[in-house]
Amino acid sequence: MLLTLVAAVAAISFPGLAGATTHTTSRRTPHKKGPTAQQKLAAEVTAAERSPDLWATVNVCTSAPGDDMVGIRGQMPSLGVTATLSMDISVSYWNGSAFVPDNVSQAVTLGKGTHGIHQGGVNFPFAPPATGSTFLVRGTITFEWTIGTKVVGKVTHNTGHGYANVAFTNPPGYSSGTCTLS
């Protein structure tokens, strides 16, 4: 009798011991996959294109007899993956109502970069304007990130002013959106 009572209590308290079947449902959260490498790269490119570390400026503006010079300099961030960083730098002049391309441009390759920010630029000599007149110019830079032969990011900025840590400025500390030659 004691054995029957123990078996009954065991069957109620521990159903698995008495041959009873129990059903459980899985409440696992489905495994979520992270972003793909392509999605991560697209996010890095978008961040670089919108970065405050991406800028174009006039860093040289000299107007002296026979030495009118305009320097256009840019800075661009890396993507966190190895990419070739390059800039196409061009100059426009003010014709009295709008900036017009001057058909002066130069490509600058900054090389391969994975981390950090990179600067490069070009100095363009100009013929002096007619005596008593002024000549207003600005620059435009198209920044490009390339992996292998594929362009993964491209954005264009006109020159702006007030950037810090601009290399090769003349006059010292110069960062402007335009340059006036007289």
C-alpha contacts under 8 A as a table, 3 or more apart, distances in Angstrom:
res1	aa1	res2	aa2	distance
1	M	4	T	5.12
1	M	5	L	6.27
2	L	5	L	5.11
2	L	6	V	6.20
3	L	6	V	5.14
3	L	7	A	6.20
4	T	7	A	5.11
4	T	8	A	6.20
5	L	8	A	5.12
5	L	9	V	6.21
6	V	9	V	5.19
6	V	10	A	6.04
7	A	10	A	5.02
7	A	11	A	6.08
7	A	18	A	7.86
8	A	11	A	5.07
8	A	12	I	6.33
9	V	12	I	5.21
9	V	13	S	5.98
10	A	13	S	5.10
10	A	14	F	5.31
10	A	15	P	7.20
10	A	17	L	6.98
10	A	18	A	7.18
11	A	14	F	5.36
11	A	15	P	4.91
11	A	16	G	7.56
11	A	17	L	6.36
11	A	18	A	4.91
11	A	20	A	7.92
12	I	15	P	5.82
14	F	17	L	5.67
14	F	18	A	7.26
15	P	18	A	5.45
15	P	19	G	6.74
15	P	20	A	5.18
15	P	21	T	7.23
15	P	22	T	7.75
16	G	19	G	5.40
16	G	20	A	5.28
16	G	21	T	6.40
16	G	22	T	7.43
17	L	20	A	7.23
35	P	38	Q	7.96
35	P	39	Q	5.76
35	P	40	K	6.31
36	T	39	Q	5.09
36	T	40	K	6.25
37	A	40	K	5.07
37	A	41	L	6.15
38	Q	41	L	5.12
38	Q	42	A	6.16
39	Q	42	A	5.06
39	Q	43	A	6.24
40	K	43	A	5.14
40	K	44	E	6.29
41	L	44	E	5.03
41	L	45	V	6.16
41	L	79	L	7.65
42	A	45	V	5.13
42	A	46	T	6.19
42	A	152	V	7.88
43	A	46	T	5.14
43	A	47	A	6.13
44	E	47	A	5.05
44	E	48	A	6.12
44	E	79	L	5.55
44	E	80	G	7.36
45	V	48	A	5.06
45	V	49	E	6.11
45	V	79	L	6.35
45	V	152	V	7.21
45	V	153	G	5.85
46	T	49	E	5.14
46	T	50	R	6.30
46	T	153	G	7.91
47	A	50	R	5.27
47	A	51	S	5.83
48	A	51	S	4.97
48	A	53	D	7.98
48	A	54	L	7.17
48	A	76	M	7.54
48	A	77	P	5.95
48	A	78	S	7.19
48	A	79	L	6.70
49	E	54	L	7.00
49	E	153	G	7.60
49	E	154	K	7.58
49	E	155	V	6.37
50	R	54	L	7.32
51	S	54	L	5.46
51	S	77	P	7.64
52	P	55	W	7.16
53	D	75	Q	6.60
53	D	76	M	6.10
53	D	77	P	6.22
53	D	117	I	7.13
54	L	74	G	7.40
54	L	75	Q	5.31
54	L	76	M	4.54
54	L	77	P	6.43
55	W	74	G	5.51
55	W	75	Q	5.38
55	W	76	M	6.85
55	W	157	H	6.95
55	W	159	T	7.41
55	W	160	G	7.39
56	A	72	I	7.15
56	A	73	R	5.79
56	A	74	G	4.28
56	A	75	Q	6.63
56	A	139	G	7.59
56	A	140	T	7.14
56	A	141	I	6.38
56	A	157	H	6.28
56	A	158	N	6.29
56	A	159	T	4.54
56	A	160	G	6.08
57	T	72	I	5.84
57	T	73	R	5.49
57	T	74	G	6.30
57	T	139	G	7.22
57	T	158	N	7.71
57	T	159	T	4.24
57	T	160	G	5.03
57	T	161	H	6.06
57	T	163	Y	7.57
57	T	175	S	5.82
57	T	176	S	5.76
57	T	177	G	5.76
58	V	61	C	7.18
58	V	70	V	7.07
58	V	71	G	5.63
58	V	72	I	4.62
58	V	73	R	6.23
58	V	138	R	7.05
58	V	139	G	6.86
58	V	159	T	6.24
58	V	160	G	7.42
58	V	161	H	7.57
58	V	174	Y	7.63
58	V	175	S	5.61
58	V	176	S	5.03
58	V	177	G	5.84
58	V	178	T	6.25
58	V	179	C	6.94
59	N	70	V	7.63
59	N	71	G	5.30
59	N	72	I	5.82
59	N	73	R	6.11
59	N	166	V	7.13
59	N	167	A	7.82
59	N	168	F	7.04
59	N	169	T	4.78
59	N	170	N	6.38
59	N	174	Y	5.44
59	N	175	S	5.09
59	N	176	S	6.77
60	V	69	M	6.83
60	V	70	V	5.17
60	V	71	G	4.27
60	V	72	I	7.03
60	V	123	N	7.33
60	V	168	F	7.78
60	V	169	T	5.46
60	V	170	N	4.63
60	V	171	P	6.69
60	V	174	Y	6.92
60	V	175	S	7.99
61	C	68	D	7.65
61	C	69	M	5.85
61	C	70	V	4.89
61	C	71	G	6.55
61	C	170	N	6.44
61	C	171	P	7.22
61	C	179	C	5.62
61	C	180	T	7.40
61	C	181	L	7.58
62	T	67	D	7.07
62	T	68	D	5.48
62	T	69	M	5.22
62	T	70	V	6.74
62	T	170	N	7.20
62	T	171	P	7.68
62	T	181	L	7.25
63	S	67	D	6.16
63	S	68	D	4.45
63	S	69	M	6.63
63	S	128	P	7.92
63	S	181	L	5.38
63	S	182	S	6.33
64	A	67	D	5.02
64	A	68	D	5.82
65	P	68	D	7.20
65	P	128	P	7.52
66	G	127	A	7.45
66	G	128	P	6.85
67	D	125	P	7.24
67	D	126	F	7.72
67	D	128	P	7.86
68	D	125	P	5.87
68	D	126	F	5.28
68	D	127	A	6.56
68	D	128	P	6.06
68	D	181	L	6.76
69	M	123	N	6.57
69	M	124	F	5.69
69	M	125	P	4.49
69	M	126	F	5.85
70	V	123	N	5.60
70	V	124	F	5.21
70	V	125	P	6.42
70	V	126	F	7.47
70	V	179	C	6.98
71	G	121	G	7.01
71	G	122	V	5.59
71	G	123	N	4.03
71	G	124	F	6.00
72	I	89	I	7.20
72	I	121	G	5.49
72	I	122	V	5.57
72	I	123	N	6.41
72	I	139	G	6.05
72	I	159	T	7.76
73	R	119	Q	7.10
73	R	120	G	5.70
73	R	121	G	3.99
73	R	122	V	6.52
73	R	166	V	7.82
74	G	87	M	7.85
74	G	119	Q	5.59
74	G	120	G	5.70
74	G	121	G	6.09
74	G	141	I	7.16
75	Q	117	I	6.74
75	Q	118	H	5.48
75	Q	119	Q	4.30
75	Q	120	G	6.67
76	M	85	L	7.90
76	M	117	I	5.54
76	M	118	H	5.44
76	M	119	Q	6.57
76	M	143	F	7.41
77	P	115	H	7.52
77	P	116	G	5.91
77	P	117	I	4.17
77	P	118	H	6.25
78	S	81	V	7.50
78	S	82	T	7.93
78	S	83	A	7.45
78	S	85	L	7.60
78	S	113	G	5.87
78	S	114	T	5.45
78	S	115	H	5.15
78	S	116	G	5.69
78	S	117	I	5.98
78	S	118	H	7.61
79	L	82	T	7.26
79	L	83	A	7.20
79	L	113	G	7.96
79	L	114	T	6.13
79	L	115	H	6.78
80	G	114	T	4.94
80	G	115	H	5.41
81	V	113	G	7.68
81	V	114	T	4.84
81	V	115	H	7.53
82	T	112	K	6.27
82	T	113	G	5.42
82	T	114	T	4.34
82	T	147	I	7.20
83	A	112	K	5.35
83	A	113	G	5.69
83	A	114	T	6.47
83	A	145	W	6.03
83	A	146	T	5.38
83	A	147	I	4.87
83	A	148	G	7.68
84	T	109	T	7.66
84	T	110	L	7.29
84	T	111	G	5.38
84	T	112	K	4.24
84	T	113	G	6.35
84	T	145	W	5.70
84	T	146	T	5.03
84	T	147	I	6.32
85	L	109	T	6.21
85	L	110	L	5.35
85	L	111	G	5.73
85	L	112	K	6.07
85	L	113	G	6.83
85	L	143	F	7.59
85	L	144	E	5.97
85	L	145	W	4.98
85	L	146	T	6.67
86	S	107	A	7.35
86	S	108	V	5.68
86	S	109	T	4.29
86	S	110	L	5.48
86	S	111	G	7.24
86	S	143	F	5.99
86	S	144	E	5.25
86	S	145	W	6.64
87	M	107	A	5.82
87	M	108	V	5.18
87	M	109	T	6.39
87	M	110	L	7.82
87	M	141	I	6.18
87	M	142	T	5.48
87	M	143	F	4.58
87	M	144	E	6.09
88	D	105	S	6.96
88	D	106	Q	5.84
88	D	107	A	4.35
88	D	108	V	6.20
88	D	141	I	5.50
88	D	142	T	5.10
88	D	143	F	6.69
89	I	105	S	5.35
89	I	106	Q	5.35
89	I	107	A	6.15
89	I	108	V	7.48
89	I	121	G	7.64
89	I	122	V	7.48
89	I	139	G	6.99
89	I	140	T	5.85
89	I	141	I	4.55
89	I	142	T	6.64
90	S	101	P	7.63
90	S	102	D	7.82
90	S	103	N	7.42
90	S	104	V	5.62
90	S	105	S	4.02
90	S	106	Q	6.53
90	S	139	G	5.63
90	S	140	T	5.28
90	S	141	I	6.42
91	V	101	P	6.19
91	V	102	D	5.81
91	V	103	N	7.30
91	V	104	V	5.76
91	V	105	S	6.52
91	V	137	V	6.76
91	V	138	R	5.80
91	V	139	G	4.45
91	V	140	T	6.24
92	S	99	F	5.64
92	S	100	V	5.07
92	S	101	P	4.15
92	S	102	D	4.94
92	S	103	N	7.83
92	S	104	V	7.98
92	S	137	V	5.56
92	S	138	R	5.50
92	S	139	G	6.12
92	S	140	T	7.69
93	Y	99	F	5.15
93	Y	100	V	5.38
93	Y	101	P	6.54
93	Y	102	D	6.35
93	Y	135	F	7.18
93	Y	136	L	5.67
93	Y	137	V	4.26
93	Y	138	R	6.45
94	W	97	S	6.87
94	W	98	A	5.55
94	W	99	F	4.37
94	W	100	V	6.26
94	W	135	F	7.27
94	W	136	L	5.47
94	W	137	V	6.18
95	N	98	A	5.82
95	N	99	F	6.30
95	N	100	V	6.73
99	F	137	V	7.80
99	F	138	R	7.93
101	P	104	V	7.57
106	Q	122	V	7.45
108	V	120	G	7.06
108	V	121	G	7.16
108	V	122	V	8.00
110	L	118	H	7.13
110	L	119	Q	7.45
110	L	120	G	6.67
113	G	116	G	7.65
119	Q	167	A	7.79
128	P	181	L	7.29
128	P	182	S	7.05
129	P	133	S	6.15
129	P	134	T	6.24
129	P	135	F	6.21
129	P	181	L	7.22
129	P	182	S	6.25
130	A	133	S	5.57
130	A	134	T	7.77
131	T	182	S	7.72
132	G	182	S	7.17
133	S	182	S	6.05
134	T	180	T	6.45
134	T	181	L	5.55
134	T	182	S	4.37
135	F	180	T	5.53
135	F	181	L	4.96
135	F	182	S	6.24
136	L	178	T	6.73
136	L	179	C	5.69
136	L	180	T	4.47
136	L	181	L	6.36
137	V	178	T	5.55
137	V	179	C	5.33
137	V	180	T	6.50
138	R	158	N	7.41
138	R	159	T	6.25
138	R	177	G	6.26
138	R	178	T	4.53
138	R	179	C	6.37
139	G	158	N	5.83
139	G	159	T	5.24
139	G	177	G	7.74
139	G	178	T	7.48
140	T	156	T	7.01
140	T	157	H	5.74
140	T	158	N	4.29
140	T	159	T	5.92
141	I	156	T	5.58
141	I	157	H	5.48
141	I	158	N	6.37
141	I	159	T	7.65
142	T	154	K	6.86
142	T	155	V	5.62
142	T	156	T	4.13
142	T	157	H	6.50
143	F	154	K	5.55
143	F	155	V	5.37
143	F	156	T	6.08
144	E	151	V	7.00
144	E	152	V	7.80
144	E	153	G	5.68
144	E	154	K	4.47
144	E	155	V	6.77
145	W	151	V	5.95
145	W	152	V	5.76
145	W	153	G	5.08
145	W	154	K	6.48
146	T	149	T	6.47
146	T	150	K	5.51
146	T	151	V	4.31
146	T	152	V	5.53
146	T	153	G	7.08
147	I	150	K	5.40
147	I	151	V	6.48
147	I	152	V	6.75
151	V	154	K	7.31
158	N	177	G	7.70
159	T	176	S	7.21
159	T	177	G	4.65
159	T	178	T	7.07
160	G	163	Y	7.90
160	G	175	S	7.59
160	G	176	S	5.79
160	G	177	G	3.92
160	G	178	T	7.66
161	H	175	S	5.05
161	H	176	S	3.90
161	H	177	G	4.77
162	G	175	S	5.36
162	G	176	S	6.41
163	Y	166	V	6.59
163	Y	175	S	5.92
164	A	173	G	7.88
164	A	175	S	7.87
166	V	169	T	6.63
166	V	173	G	7.23
166	V	174	Y	7.84
166	V	175	S	7.19
168	F	172	P	7.95
169	T	172	P	5.16
169	T	173	G	5.83
169	T	174	Y	5.44
169	T	175	S	7.52
170	N	173	G	7.23
170	N	174	Y	6.11
171	P	174	Y	5.58
176	S	179	C	7.13
